[in-house]
Amino acid sequence: MEKPVKTIFAHTLGRADLIGGVVRCEWTILVPNDPESESPRSVTTHALIMPIDGFLRAFTTLEAFVHKLTATEGTGPQEEHGKSRVEKNGVHLEKPLGGTPRPPTSPNFM
């Protein structure tokens, strides 16, 4: 019997380094900062470490996915910083170019 795949959430890739032929990618989440600050801070929660050839294969797969996503979803390069994001109930949503903001599609937001 196969073990279920463990799902890990990250807001973004915080950092990537190449050390001794191995790529280390640190994944981060956004957490509230002190009450006086409006912007959240990034906290590294997981690291993915893989050989260069595996990383390059993964990058090629992601590159093909992004190309397909931009072709089918009508998304494109983001506008100038700060103009492509909208906020709804304190949650930042990406605004597709030329349209209204899409709500999150993750089952975690249903």
N, CA, C and O atoms as a MOPAC input file, in Angstrom:
PM7 MOZYME 1SCF
protein

 N      0.83900 1    -1.17300 1     0.00000 1
 C      0.00000 1     0.00000 1     0.00000 1
 C      0.89400 1     1.24900 1     0.00000 1
 O      1.84000 1     1.36100 1     0.78000 1
 N      0.56300 1     2.17100 1    -0.89200 1
 C      1.35200 1     3.39600 1    -0.99000 1
 C      1.01000 1     4.36100 1     0.13500 1
 O     -0.13700 1     4.46700 1     0.56800 1
 N      2.03900 1     5.05700 1     0.59100 1
 C      1.81800 1     6.09200 1     1.60300 1
 C      1.23900 1     7.32200 1     0.91400 1
 O      1.59800 1     7.61600 1    -0.22600 1
 N      0.34700 1     8.04300 1     1.59100 1
 C     -0.16100 1     9.27900 1     0.98200 1
 C      0.95500 1    10.31300 1     0.87000 1
 O      1.87700 1    10.34600 1     1.68500 1
 N      0.85300 1    11.13900 1    -0.13700 1
 C      1.83000 1    12.20100 1    -0.34700 1
 C      1.60400 1    13.27900 1     0.69900 1
 O      0.46800 1    13.69300 1     0.93400 1
 N      2.67700 1    13.73200 1     1.32600 1
 C      2.57500 1    14.79600 1     2.31600 1
 C      2.50000 1    16.13800 1     1.59100 1
 O      3.33700 1    16.43500 1     0.73900 1
 N      1.50900 1    16.93700 1     1.92600 1
 C      1.32400 1    18.24600 1     1.31200 1
 C      1.90400 1    19.30800 1     2.22900 1
 O      1.64300 1    19.31900 1     3.43200 1
 N      2.69100 1    20.20000 1     1.64800 1
 C      3.29800 1    21.29700 1     2.38900 1
 C      2.88600 1    22.59000 1     1.71300 1
 O      2.99000 1    22.72000 1     0.49400 1
 N      2.41600 1    23.55500 1     2.50700 1
 C      2.01400 1    24.84800 1     1.96900 1
 C      3.16400 1    25.83600 1     2.10400 1
 O      3.86600 1    25.85200 1     3.11500 1
 N      3.34900 1    26.65800 1     1.07700 1
 C      4.31000 1    27.76600 1     1.12400 1
 C      3.73100 1    28.92000 1     0.32300 1
 O      3.08500 1    28.70800 1    -0.70300 1
 N      3.96300 1    30.14000 1     0.79000 1
 C      3.55200 1    31.30600 1     0.02100 1
 C      4.49100 1    31.53900 1    -1.15300 1
 O      4.06000 1    31.97400 1    -2.22100 1
 N      5.77500 1    31.25000 1    -0.95800 1
 C      6.74500 1    31.52100 1    -2.01400 1
 C      8.06900 1    30.80500 1    -1.75300 1
 O      8.31100 1    30.26600 1    -0.67300 1
 N      8.89900 1    30.82000 1    -2.76400 1
 C     10.27400 1    30.34800 1    -2.62600 1
 C     11.06500 1    31.52500 1    -2.07900 1
 O     11.20500 1    32.54700 1    -2.75000 1
 N     11.57400 1    31.38900 1    -0.88300 1
 C     12.26800 1    32.49200 1    -0.24900 1
 C     13.70400 1    32.64500 1    -0.70800 1
 O     14.22600 1    33.75800 1    -0.77300 1
 N     14.34500 1    31.52500 1    -1.02800 1
 C     15.76200 1    31.57800 1    -1.35400 1
 C     16.16700 1    30.27600 1    -2.01800 1
 O     15.62000 1    29.21500 1    -1.71600 1
 N     17.13100 1    30.36400 1    -2.92700 1
 C     17.70900 1    29.17300 1    -3.55400 1
 C     19.21700 1    29.35700 1    -3.60200 1
 O     19.70700 1    30.42500 1    -3.96900 1
 N     19.95000 1    28.31900 1    -3.23300 1
 C     21.41200 1    28.36200 1    -3.22600 1
 C     21.96000 1    27.10700 1    -3.87300 1
 O     21.33300 1    26.04800 1    -3.84600 1
 N     23.14100 1    27.24400 1    -4.45500 1
 C     23.87200 1    26.10300 1    -5.00500 1
 C     25.11200 1    25.92600 1    -4.15100 1
 O     25.97300 1    26.80500 1    -4.10400 1
 N     25.20400 1    24.79100 1    -3.47600 1
 C     26.33900 1    24.50300 1    -2.60200 1
 C     26.83700 1    23.09600 1    -2.89700 1
 O     26.12300 1    22.11600 1    -2.68000 1
 N     28.05200 1    23.00400 1    -3.38800 1
 C     28.65800 1    21.69800 1    -3.63000 1
 C     27.87800 1    20.81500 1    -4.58700 1
 O     27.79700 1    19.60500 1    -4.37800 1
 N     27.30700 1    21.38800 1    -5.62300 1
 C     26.57400 1    20.59800 1    -6.61300 1
 C     25.15600 1    20.23300 1    -6.21200 1
 O     24.49900 1    19.43900 1    -6.88600 1
 N     24.68600 1    20.80700 1    -5.12000 1
 C     23.34400 1    20.52200 1    -4.63100 1
 C     22.57500 1    21.84100 1    -4.50900 1
 O     23.10200 1    22.82900 1    -3.99900 1
 N     21.32600 1    21.84600 1    -4.98400 1
 C     20.47600 1    23.03600 1    -4.90300 1
 C     19.64000 1    22.93900 1    -3.63400 1
 O     19.01500 1    21.91400 1    -3.36000 1
 N     19.63900 1    24.01400 1    -2.87400 1
 C     18.83100 1    24.09400 1    -1.65200 1
 C     17.80600 1    25.21600 1    -1.85600 1
 O     18.17200 1    26.37500 1    -2.04600 1
 N     16.52300 1    24.85600 1    -1.81300 1
 C     15.42500 1    25.82100 1    -1.96500 1
 C     14.71200 1    25.94100 1    -0.62100 1
 O     14.25900 1    24.94600 1    -0.05400 1
 N     14.62100 1    27.15700 1    -0.12700 1
 C     13.92300 1    27.40100 1     1.13300 1
 C     12.54600 1    27.96600 1     0.83800 1
 O     12.41900 1    28.96900 1     0.13600 1
 N     11.51500 1    27.32600 1     1.37200 1
 C     10.12900 1    27.71700 1     1.16000 1
 C      9.64200 1    28.48800 1     2.36800 1
 O      9.93000 1    28.11700 1     3.50500 1
 N      8.90000 1    29.56700 1     2.12600 1
 C      8.49300 1    30.45100 1     3.20700 1
 C      6.98400 1    30.65600 1     3.24300 1
 O      6.27900 1    30.48000 1     2.24900 1
 N      6.52800 1    31.03000 1     4.41500 1
 C      5.14000 1    31.45800 1     4.60600 1
 C      5.17300 1    32.88700 1     5.12500 1
 O      6.19200 1    33.34400 1     5.64100 1
 N      4.06400 1    33.58300 1     4.98700 1
 C      3.94100 1    34.93300 1     5.52400 1
 C      3.21700 1    34.86400 1     6.85900 1
 O      2.16800 1    34.23000 1     6.97600 1
 N      3.78400 1    35.51800 1     7.85900 1
 C      3.17400 1    35.53300 1     9.18500 1
 C      3.00400 1    36.98400 1     9.62000 1
 O      3.76700 1    37.85300 1     9.19700 1
 N      2.01000 1    37.24900 1    10.46000 1
 C      1.80500 1    38.62800 1    10.92200 1
 C      3.04600 1    39.13300 1    11.65100 1
 O      3.70000 1    38.39900 1    12.39200 1
 N      3.34300 1    40.37900 1    11.42300 1
 C      4.45000 1    41.02500 1    12.10700 1
 C      3.91400 1    41.65400 1    13.38500 1
 O      2.77500 1    41.38600 1    13.76700 1
 N      4.68800 1    42.46400 1    14.04000 1
 C      4.20400 1    43.12800 1    15.25200 1
 C      3.00200 1    44.00800 1    14.91700 1
 O      2.82200 1    44.38600 1    13.76000 1
 N      2.19000 1    44.33400 1    15.89800 1
 C      0.94800 1    45.08800 1    15.65000 1
 C      1.13800 1    46.44000 1    14.95400 1
 O      0.24000 1    46.89500 1    14.24600 1
 N      2.28800 1    47.08300 1    15.14500 1
 C      2.51400 1    48.38800 1    14.52700 1
 C      2.80500 1    48.28500 1    13.03100 1
 O      2.62400 1    49.25700 1    12.29700 1
 N      3.25200 1    47.12400 1    12.57900 1
 C      3.61900 1    46.95800 1    11.17500 1
 C      2.44000 1    46.42700 1    10.38100 1
 O      1.72500 1    45.53700 1    10.84000 1
 N      2.23900 1    46.97100 1     9.19400 1
 C      1.14500 1    46.51200 1     8.34100 1
 C      1.52900 1    45.30500 1     7.50600 1
 O      0.66900 1    44.49500 1     7.15900 1
 N      2.80100 1    45.17100 1     7.17900 1
 C      3.20800 1    44.09200 1     6.28000 1
 C      3.65800 1    42.85600 1     7.05700 1
 O      4.30500 1    42.97300 1     8.09800 1
 N      3.31700 1    41.68300 1     6.55300 1
 C      3.76000 1    40.44900 1     7.20900 1
 C      5.24800 1    40.20300 1     6.95800 1
 O      5.85800 1    40.84800 1     6.10500 1
 N      5.81200 1    39.27800 1     7.69800 1
 C      7.21100 1    38.90500 1     7.47700 1
 C      7.27000 1    37.46900 1     6.97600 1
 O      6.37400 1    36.67000 1     7.24700 1
 N      8.32900 1    37.15000 1     6.24800 1
 C      8.53700 1    35.80800 1     5.71100 1
 C      9.27400 1    34.94100 1     6.71700 1
 O     10.23900 1    35.37700 1     7.34500 1
 N      8.80500 1    33.70600 1     6.86200 1
 C      9.46100 1    32.74500 1     7.73800 1
 C      9.69000 1    31.46100 1     6.94200 1
 O      8.75700 1    30.91300 1     6.35400 1
 N     10.93100 1    30.98600 1     6.92800 1
 C     11.24500 1    29.72900 1     6.24200 1
 C     10.68000 1    28.57000 1     7.05300 1
 O     10.91600 1    28.46500 1     8.25700 1
 N      9.92200 1    27.69400 1     6.37100 1
 C      9.32200 1    26.55000 1     7.05900 1
 C      9.88600 1    25.21700 1     6.59400 1
 O      9.88700 1    24.24800 1     7.35400 1
 N     10.36600 1    25.15600 1     5.35300 1
 C     10.88300 1    23.90300 1     4.80600 1
 C     12.01100 1    24.18500 1     3.83100 1
 O     12.09600 1    25.26900 1     3.25300 1
 N     12.86500 1    23.20400 1     3.65900 1
 C     13.92200 1    23.30200 1     2.65500 1
 C     13.84700 1    22.05800 1     1.77600 1
 O     13.69100 1    20.94200 1     2.27300 1
 N     13.96000 1    22.26000 1     0.47800 1
 C     14.00500 1    21.17400 1    -0.48800 1
 C     15.42200 1    21.14500 1    -1.03700 1
 O     15.89800 1    22.13300 1    -1.59600 1
 N     16.08800 1    20.02400 1    -0.88100 1
 C     17.47800 1    19.90100 1    -1.30600 1
 C     17.53300 1    18.81500 1    -2.37300 1
 O     17.08400 1    17.68900 1    -2.15600 1
 N     18.09500 1    19.17300 1    -3.54100 1
 C     18.13000 1    18.21600 1    -4.64300 1
 C     19.36800 1    18.42400 1    -5.51100 1
 O     19.92900 1    19.51900 1    -5.54500 1
 N     19.79700 1    17.36300 1    -6.22000 1
 C     20.94800 1    17.51400 1    -7.11000 1
 C     20.60500 1    18.44400 1    -8.27100 1
 O     19.43600 1    18.63100 1    -8.60600 1
 N     21.63300 1    19.02000 1    -8.87700 1
 C     21.42300 1    19.98700 1    -9.96400 1
 C     20.57300 1    19.40500 1   -11.08200 1
 O     19.64400 1    20.06400 1   -11.54900 1
 N     20.86600 1    18.18500 1   -11.52400 1
 C     20.11200 1    17.61900 1   -12.64600 1
 C     18.63100 1    17.45800 1   -12.30300 1
 O     17.77700 1    17.69100 1   -13.15800 1
 N     18.31500 1    17.06900 1   -11.08200 1
 C     16.92000 1    16.96200 1   -10.66000 1
 C     16.25100 1    18.31900 1   -10.59800 1
 O     15.09400 1    18.46500 1   -10.99200 1
 N     16.97700 1    19.32000 1   -10.10300 1
 C     16.44400 1    20.67300 1   -10.04000 1
 C     16.15900 1    21.19400 1   -11.44300 1
 O     15.10900 1    21.79300 1   -11.67500 1
 N     17.07800 1    20.97700 1   -12.38200 1
 C     16.87900 1    21.45700 1   -13.74700 1
 C     15.68700 1    20.77600 1   -14.41800 1
 O     14.94700 1    21.41900 1   -15.16200 1
 N     15.49600 1    19.48300 1   -14.16100 1
 C     14.31200 1    18.78900 1   -14.69800 1
 C     13.03500 1    19.38200 1   -14.10000 1
 O     12.05100 1    19.59800 1   -14.80700 1
 N     13.06200 1    19.64400 1   -12.78600 1
 C     11.89600 1    20.23700 1   -12.12700 1
 C     11.62700 1    21.63600 1   -12.68400 1
 O     10.47500 1    22.00100 1   -12.91500 1
 N     12.67400 1    22.40700 1   -12.89600 1
 C     12.52700 1    23.75400 1   -13.43500 1
 C     11.92300 1    23.70700 1   -14.83700 1
 O     11.06700 1    24.52900 1   -15.16600 1
 N     12.35400 1    22.76400 1   -15.66000 1
 C     11.80500 1    22.60700 1   -17.01200 1
 C     10.31600 1    22.26300 1   -16.94600 1
 O      9.52000 1    22.77900 1   -17.73100 1
 N      9.94800 1    21.40100 1   -16.01800 1
 C      8.54000 1    21.04200 1   -15.84200 1
 C      7.72500 1    22.26600 1   -15.41800 1
 O      6.63900 1    22.50000 1   -15.95000 1
 N      8.24000 1    23.04500 1   -14.46600 1
 C      7.53400 1    24.25000 1   -14.01000 1
 C      7.45500 1    25.30000 1   -15.10600 1
 O      6.44300 1    25.98800 1   -15.24100 1
 N      8.51800 1    25.42400 1   -15.88800 1
 C      8.52700 1    26.38200 1   -16.98900 1
 C      7.43400 1    26.04400 1   -18.00900 1
 O      6.73500 1    26.93300 1   -18.49400 1
 N      7.29000 1    24.74500 1   -18.33100 1
 C      6.24600 1    24.31000 1   -19.25800 1
 C      4.85600 1    24.57400 1   -18.65900 1
 O      3.92900 1    24.95900 1   -19.37200 1
 N      4.72400 1    24.36400 1   -17.35100 1
 C      3.45000 1    24.61900 1   -16.68100 1
 C      3.08800 1    26.10100 1   -16.74100 1
 O      1.94600 1    26.44900 1   -17.04000 1
 N      4.05000 1    26.97000 1   -16.46000 1
 C      3.80600 1    28.41700 1   -16.50500 1
 C      3.41400 1    28.84200 1   -17.91100 1
 O      2.50800 1    29.65700 1   -18.08700 1
 N      4.09200 1    28.29400 1   -18.91000 1
 C      3.76100 1    28.62500 1   -20.29500 1
 C      2.32000 1    28.20500 1   -20.61300 1
 O      1.57000 1    28.96500 1   -21.22400 1
 N      1.94400 1    27.00700 1   -20.20000 1
 C      0.58200 1    26.51600 1   -20.42500 1
 C     -0.42600 1    27.36400 1   -19.66300 1
 O     -1.48400 1    27.70000 1   -20.19500 1
 N     -0.10400 1    27.71200 1   -18.41800 1
 C     -0.99800 1    28.51600 1   -17.59300 1
 C     -1.22500 1    29.89000 1   -18.20700 1
 O     -2.36200 1    30.35800 1   -18.26100 1
 N     -0.17800 1    30.53500 1   -18.66400 1
 C     -0.33500 1    31.86600 1   -19.24400 1
 C     -1.07700 1    31.81500 1   -20.57200 1
 O     -1.75900 1    32.77400 1   -20.93400 1
 N     -0.95700 1    30.71700 1   -21.30000 1
 C     -1.65000 1    30.58800 1   -22.58100 1
 C     -3.13800 1    30.29100 1   -22.38300 1
 O     -3.97200 1    30.79200 1   -23.13700 1
 N     -3.48200 1    29.47400 1   -21.36800 1
 C     -4.87400 1    29.06500 1   -21.19000 1
 C     -5.65900 1    29.95700 1   -20.25300 1
 O     -6.86700 1    30.11300 1   -20.43100 1
 N     -5.01700 1    30.54400 1   -19.26700 1
 C     -5.71900 1    31.35100 1   -18.27200 1
 C     -5.74600 1    32.82600 1   -18.61400 1
 O     -6.43000 1    33.60200 1   -17.94700 1
 N     -5.01700 1    33.22400 1   -19.63800 1
 C     -5.01100 1    34.62500 1   -20.01600 1
 C     -4.21000 1    35.50700 1   -19.08100 1
 O     -4.30100 1    36.73300 1   -19.14500 1
 N     -3.43000 1    34.88900 1   -18.21600 1
 C     -2.57700 1    35.69000 1   -17.34600 1
 C     -1.30100 1    36.00500 1   -18.09600 1
 O     -0.91100 1    35.28200 1   -19.01300 1
 N     -0.67600 1    37.05100 1   -17.71500 1
 C      0.55700 1    37.44000 1   -18.37300 1
 C      1.49100 1    38.05600 1   -17.38800 1
 O      1.29800 1    37.92500 1   -16.18000 1
 N      2.50200 1    38.72700 1   -17.87600 1
 C      3.43700 1    39.38800 1   -16.96300 1
 C      2.68900 1    40.37800 1   -16.07600 1
 O      1.77600 1    41.07000 1   -16.52600 1
 N      3.08400 1    40.43200 1   -14.83700 1
 C      2.41500 1    41.32100 1   -13.88800 1
 C      2.73100 1    42.77700 1   -14.19600 1
 O      3.79000 1    43.10800 1   -14.72800 1
 N      1.79200 1    43.62300 1   -13.84900 1
 C      1.98500 1    45.05300 1   -14.02800 1
 C      3.03700 1    45.54300 1   -13.04200 1
 O      3.59300 1    44.76800 1   -12.26400 1
 N      3.29100 1    46.82000 1   -13.09000 1
 C      4.24600 1    47.44400 1   -12.18300 1
 C      3.93300 1    47.06500 1   -10.74500 1
 O      2.76600 1    46.92400 1   -10.38000 1
 N      4.96400 1    46.89900 1    -9.92700 1
 C      4.80600 1    46.48600 1    -8.53000 1
 C      3.75400 1    47.33400 1    -7.81900 1
 O      3.75200 1    48.56300 1    -7.90100 1
 N      2.86200 1    46.63700 1    -7.12000 1
 C      1.84300 1    47.34300 1    -6.35000 1
 C      0.57000 1    47.62100 1    -7.11500 1
 O     -0.44700 1    47.94900 1    -6.50400 1
 N      0.58900 1    47.50300 1    -8.42300 1
 C     -0.61100 1    47.79700 1    -9.21000 1
 C     -1.35200 1    46.52800 1    -9.61700 1
 O     -2.50000 1    46.60300 1   -10.05400 1
 N     -0.71700 1    45.36500 1    -9.48300 1
 C     -1.35600 1    44.14600 1    -9.94900 1
 C     -2.04200 1    43.38400 1    -8.81900 1
 O     -2.69100 1    42.36900 1    -9.07200 1
 N     -1.91200 1    43.85100 1    -7.58200 1
 C     -2.51000 1    43.15700 1    -6.45500 1
 C     -3.70900 1    43.94900 1    -5.93700 1
 O     -3.70400 1    45.18000 1    -5.91900 1
 N     -4.72100 1    43.22000 1    -5.52300 1
 C     -5.87000 1    43.85200 1    -4.89000 1
 C     -6.07700 1    43.18100 1    -3.54000 1
 O     -5.56500 1    42.08900 1    -3.29200 1
 N     -6.82200 1    43.83400 1    -2.68400 1
 C     -7.05200 1    43.27200 1    -1.36100 1
 C     -8.54500 1    43.14400 1    -1.12400 1
 O     -9.31900 1    44.05500 1    -1.41700 1
 N     -8.93700 1    41.98600 1    -0.58200 1
 C    -10.33600 1    41.74000 1    -0.25900 1
 C    -10.36600 1    41.07400 1     1.10900 1
 O     -9.81000 1    39.99000 1     1.28800 1
 N    -11.00000 1    41.70600 1     2.05400 1
 C    -11.08800 1    41.19000 1     3.42200 1
 C     -9.71400 1    40.85600 1     4.00200 1
 O     -9.56200 1    39.86100 1     4.71000 1
 N     -8.73000 1    41.67700 1     3.70700 1
 C     -7.39200 1    41.46500 1     4.24800 1
 C     -6.56800 1    40.42600 1     3.52300 1
 O     -5.42400 1    40.18200 1     3.90700 1
 N     -7.11600 1    39.79200 1     2.46700 1
 C     -6.39700 1    38.77700 1     1.70400 1
 C     -5.97300 1    39.36900 1     0.37900 1
 O     -6.79300 1    39.93900 1    -0.34000 1
 N     -4.70100 1    39.24000 1     0.04800 1
 C     -4.21100 1    39.75300 1    -1.22800 1
 C     -4.52300 1    38.75300 1    -2.33400 1
 O     -4.23800 1    37.56200 1    -2.20700 1
 N     -5.10800 1    39.24400 1    -3.41300 1
 C     -5.43600 1    38.41800 1    -4.56600 1
 C     -4.73500 1    38.99900 1    -5.78500 1
 O     -4.66300 1    40.21800 1    -5.94000 1
 N     -4.22700 1    38.14400 1    -6.63600 1
 C     -3.63000 1    38.62700 1    -7.87400 1
 C     -4.74700 1    39.06500 1    -8.80600 1
 O     -5.74800 1    38.36500 1    -8.95200 1
 N     -4.58300 1    40.19700 1    -9.42500 1
 C     -5.58200 1    40.70300 1   -10.35500 1
 C     -5.14500 1    40.33500 1   -11.76600 1
 O     -4.09300 1    40.79700 1   -12.20800 1
 N     -5.91400 1    39.51700 1   -12.49500 1
 C     -5.55700 1    39.20100 1   -13.86700 1
 C     -5.57400 1    40.47900 1   -14.70600 1
 O     -6.40400 1    41.36000 1   -14.48100 1
 N     -4.68300 1    40.57600 1   -15.64800 1
 C     -4.64600 1    41.75500 1   -16.50200 1
 C     -5.94400 1    41.85200 1   -17.28100 1
 O     -6.37700 1    40.88500 1   -17.90600 1
 N     -6.55800 1    43.01200 1   -17.24200 1
 C     -7.77100 1    43.24700 1   -18.00700 1
 C     -9.01900 1    42.62800 1   -17.43000 1
 O    -10.01400 1    42.51500 1   -18.14500 1
 N     -9.02200 1    42.22400 1   -16.18500 1
 C    -10.22000 1    41.60700 1   -15.63800 1
 C    -10.37600 1    41.89100 1   -14.16300 1
 O     -9.62300 1    42.67500 1   -13.58600 1
 N    -11.35900 1    41.25000 1   -13.55700 1
 C    -11.58800 1    41.41200 1   -12.13400 1
 C    -10.77100 1    40.37700 1   -11.37700 1
 O    -10.37400 1    39.36800 1   -11.96000 1
 N    -10.50800 1    40.60000 1   -10.09300 1
 C     -9.71300 1    39.64800 1    -9.32400 1
 C    -10.41000 1    38.30500 1    -9.22600 1
 O    -11.63100 1    38.23100 1    -9.09300 1
 N     -9.62100 1    37.24600 1    -9.29300 1
 C    -10.14400 1    35.90400 1    -9.10200 1
 C    -10.00000 1    35.52500 1    -7.64100 1
 O     -8.96900 1    35.82300 1    -7.03800 1
 N    -11.00300 1    34.87500 1    -7.04400 1
 C    -10.84600 1    34.40900 1    -5.66200 1
 C     -9.88800 1    33.22800 1    -5.63900 1
 O     -9.67000 1    32.59800 1    -6.67300 1
 N     -9.31100 1    32.91500 1    -4.48000 1
 C     -8.44300 1    31.74200 1    -4.38800 1
 C     -9.21100 1    30.49300 1    -4.78200 1
 O    -10.40300 1    30.38200 1    -4.49600 1
 N     -8.53800 1    29.55000 1    -5.43800 1
 C     -9.19800 1    28.32400 1    -5.88200 1
 C     -8.80300 1    27.11100 1    -5.04300 1
 O     -9.25600 1    26.00000 1    -5.31500 1
 N     -7.97100 1    27.31100 1    -4.03600 1
 C     -7.53900 1    26.22000 1    -3.18200 1
 C     -8.71500 1    25.73000 1    -2.35100 1
 O     -9.53600 1    26.53700 1    -1.91600 1
 N     -8.81400 1    24.41900 1    -2.12000 1
 C     -9.87800 1    23.91700 1    -1.24500 1
 C     -9.73800 1    24.44800 1     0.18100 1
 O    -10.68900 1    24.38000 1     0.96000 1
 N     -8.56100 1    24.97700 1     0.53300 1
 C     -8.37000 1    25.54200 1     1.84700 1
 C     -9.14800 1    26.84000 1     2.04100 1
 O     -9.34400 1    27.28300 1     3.17300 1
 N     -9.59300 1    27.45300 1     0.93800 1
 C    -10.31500 1    28.72100 1     1.00600 1
 C    -11.80000 1    28.54800 1     0.72400 1
 O    -12.51500 1    29.54300 1     0.59700 1
 N    -12.27300 1    27.34600 1     0.62400 1
 C    -13.68400 1    27.09600 1     0.30700 1
 C    -14.53400 1    27.16300 1     1.53900 1
 O    -15.74800 1    26.97900 1     1.46200 1

